[in-house]
Amino acid sequence: MVIDKEVVFIRNTKQKELILQVLSNDKSHPTMKDIYNKVHALDKNVGQATVYRNINKLVDSGKVKRLSIDKDITRYDGDKSNHYHFICNSCNKVIDIPYKGINVPADKINHDYNIQIDDCEIIFRGQCNECQSAIKR
């Protein structure tokens, strides 16, 4: 049996593009299961293993960020812009925080520690607005 590598590559690319589309339209920082459910709803031919494999490839290539909320929860972010994250300690909601107004002095850190920072991931933790309102009731 001869497999046409070009057909397999094109199919794989379409699957990756579908996953990227789902992630770029979803600001909730979905879990792997959430991503699979959304991709599968759009294309019933895409299996769970394919989504998992392609997500890992997208993370490895830098097109998607993996966010480890804690030891049990991993979420994914398709937003490639520079931003931080806020994680609610109560409901685990993840909110994007733009860099504006929060400056990490990478040049000073590079100089003081004789290192080269390529990326920075800052995670703020606390209570989101909805959880704060629920506590006040």
Secondary structure, DSSP 8 states (H G I E B T S, - for coil): ----HHHHHHHHHHHHHHHHHHHHT-TT--BHHHHHHHHHHH-TT--HHHHHHHHHHHHHHTSSEEEE-SSS-EEEE---SSEEEEEETTT--EEEEESTT----HHHHHHHHT--------EEEE--HHHHHHHH-
